Amino acid sequence: MDQSGRKSITIDAPVIITNNKIAVWLDENWMHKFFDFIKNNKFQFSGLQHKHNKIKLTFVTAKECTMFALKYASRKK
């Protein structure tokens, strides 16, 4: 499998950004399940950026990003 070379991925998430730049999770249960998924699969990300209805995860390596994308996609099915 070829690596894309990207270390970051943006996914849909139930989060909004308020006028004063504070991230508010609309579904706390989703947030807990998501971070449990990250912890259980031992993914290591070096950054997390909240966007409107999305989050951007930056991983330590491109391989880690690719593995996350594959596992996350199969989890959603």
Secondary structure as a PSIPRED ss2 file (coil, helix, strand):
# PSIPRED VFORMAT (PSIPRED V4.0)

   1 M C   1.000  0.000  0.000
   2 D C   1.000  0.000  0.000
   3 Q C   1.000  0.000  0.000
   4 S C   1.000  0.000  0.000
   5 G C   1.000  0.000  0.000
   6 R C   1.000  0.000  0.000
   7 K C   1.000  0.000  0.000
   8 S E   0.000  0.000  1.000
   9 I E   0.000  0.000  1.000
  10 T E   0.000  0.000  1.000
  11 I E   0.000  0.000  1.000
  12 D E   0.000  0.000  1.000
  13 A C   1.000  0.000  0.000
  14 P C   1.000  0.000  0.000
  15 V E   0.000  0.000  1.000
  16 I E   0.000  0.000  1.000
  17 I E   0.000  0.000  1.000
  18 T C   1.000  0.000  0.000
  19 N C   1.000  0.000  0.000
  20 N C   1.000  0.000  0.000
  21 K C   1.000  0.000  0.000
  22 I C   1.000  0.000  0.000
  23 A E   0.000  0.000  1.000
  24 V E   0.000  0.000  1.000
  25 W E   0.000  0.000  1.000
  26 L C   1.000  0.000  0.000
  27 D C   1.000  0.000  0.000
  28 E H   0.000  1.000  0.000
  29 N H   0.000  1.000  0.000
  30 W H   0.000  1.000  0.000
  31 M H   0.000  1.000  0.000
  32 H H   0.000  1.000  0.000
  33 K H   0.000  1.000  0.000
  34 F H   0.000  1.000  0.000
  35 F H   0.000  1.000  0.000
  36 D H   0.000  1.000  0.000
  37 F H   0.000  1.000  0.000
  38 I H   0.000  1.000  0.000
  39 K H   0.000  1.000  0.000
  40 N H   0.000  1.000  0.000
  41 N C   1.000  0.000  0.000
  42 K C   1.000  0.000  0.000
  43 F C   1.000  0.000  0.000
  44 Q C   1.000  0.000  0.000
  45 F E   0.000  0.000  1.000
  46 S E   0.000  0.000  1.000
  47 G E   0.000  0.000  1.000
  48 L E   0.000  0.000  1.000
  49 Q E   0.000  0.000  1.000
  50 H E   0.000  0.000  1.000
  51 K E   0.000  0.000  1.000
  52 H C   1.000  0.000  0.000
  53 N C   1.000  0.000  0.000
  54 K E   0.000  0.000  1.000
  55 I E   0.000  0.000  1.000
  56 K E   0.000  0.000  1.000
  57 L E   0.000  0.000  1.000
  58 T E   0.000  0.000  1.000
  59 F E   0.000  0.000  1.000
  60 V C   1.000  0.000  0.000
  61 T C   1.000  0.000  0.000
  62 A H   0.000  1.000  0.000
  63 K H   0.000  1.000  0.000
  64 E H   0.000  1.000  0.000
  65 C H   0.000  1.000  0.000
  66 T H   0.000  1.000  0.000
  67 M H   0.000  1.000  0.000
  68 F H   0.000  1.000  0.000
  69 A H   0.000  1.000  0.000
  70 L H   0.000  1.000  0.000
  71 K H   0.000  1.000  0.000
  72 Y H   0.000  1.000  0.000
  73 A H   0.000  1.000  0.000
  74 S H   0.000  1.000  0.000
  75 R H   0.000  1.000  0.000
  76 K H   0.000  1.000  0.000
  77 K C   1.000  0.000  0.000
